[in-house]
Amino acid sequence: MYGIAAATAPTSIDKTVAVILFKFSNTTTVPYTKTTAEGVGFTNANSVANYYWENTWGQWRVSGTVFDW
């Protein structure tokens, strides 16, 4: 066919991020656990990683490490 480019399969993108938990020095309590942050970022059904996976039609895979307080 003339003037029509061949469709190519989109490539997936892997993003690895570091999540660094911190609190101010005048705060004595820990607002949430490392496990909670891992869930919000990577493992829960409504995690940030799942958000990007769904909204890029499976093109972005987000993973990473949560560093404790």
C-alpha positions in Angstrom: 0.0 0.0 0.0 1.2 3.5 -0.7 1.6 6.1 2.0 0.9 3.7 4.9 3.7 2.9 7.3 3.9 -0.6 8.7 2.7 -0.8 12.3 5.4 -1.7 14.8 4.8 -3.2 18.2 5.5 -0.6 20.9 8.3 -1.5 23.2 7.8 -1.7 26.9 9.7 0.5 29.3 11.0 -0.7 32.7 11.3 2.0 35.3 13.1 1.4 38.6 12.7 3.9 41.4 14.0 4.4 44.9 11.6 5.4 47.6 13.3 7.0 50.5 11.3 7.3 53.6 12.2 10.2 55.9 10.8 12.2 58.7 11.7 15.5 60.3 14.1 15.5 63.2 11.5 16.9 65.6 9.1 14.1 64.8 9.2 11.0 67.0 6.5 8.9 65.4 6.8 6.9 62.2 3.8 7.8 60.0 3.6 4.5 58.3 5.6 1.3 57.8 8.0 0.3 55.1 5.5 -2.4 54.1 2.7 0.2 53.7 5.0 2.3 51.4 5.9 -0.8 49.3 2.2 -1.5 48.9 1.3 2.0 47.8 4.3 2.1 45.5 4.5 -1.3 44.0 2.3 -4.2 45.3 -1.2 -3.1 46.0 -3.9 -3.5 43.3 -4.2 0.3 43.4 -0.5 1.0 43.6 1.5 3.6 41.6 3.1 0.8 39.6 -0.3 -0.6 38.7 -1.6 2.9 37.8 1.2 3.3 35.2 0.8 -0.2 33.9 -2.9 0.3 33.3 -2.7 3.9 31.9 0.1 3.0 29.4 -1.7 -0.1 28.2 1.1 -2.3 29.7 3.9 -0.3 28.3 5.5 0.9 31.6 6.5 -1.5 34.3 7.5 0.3 37.5 9.4 -1.4 40.2 11.8 -0.3 42.9 13.0 -0.4 46.5 11.7 1.3 49.6 14.5 2.3 52.0 13.4 2.3 55.6 13.4 5.2 58.0 
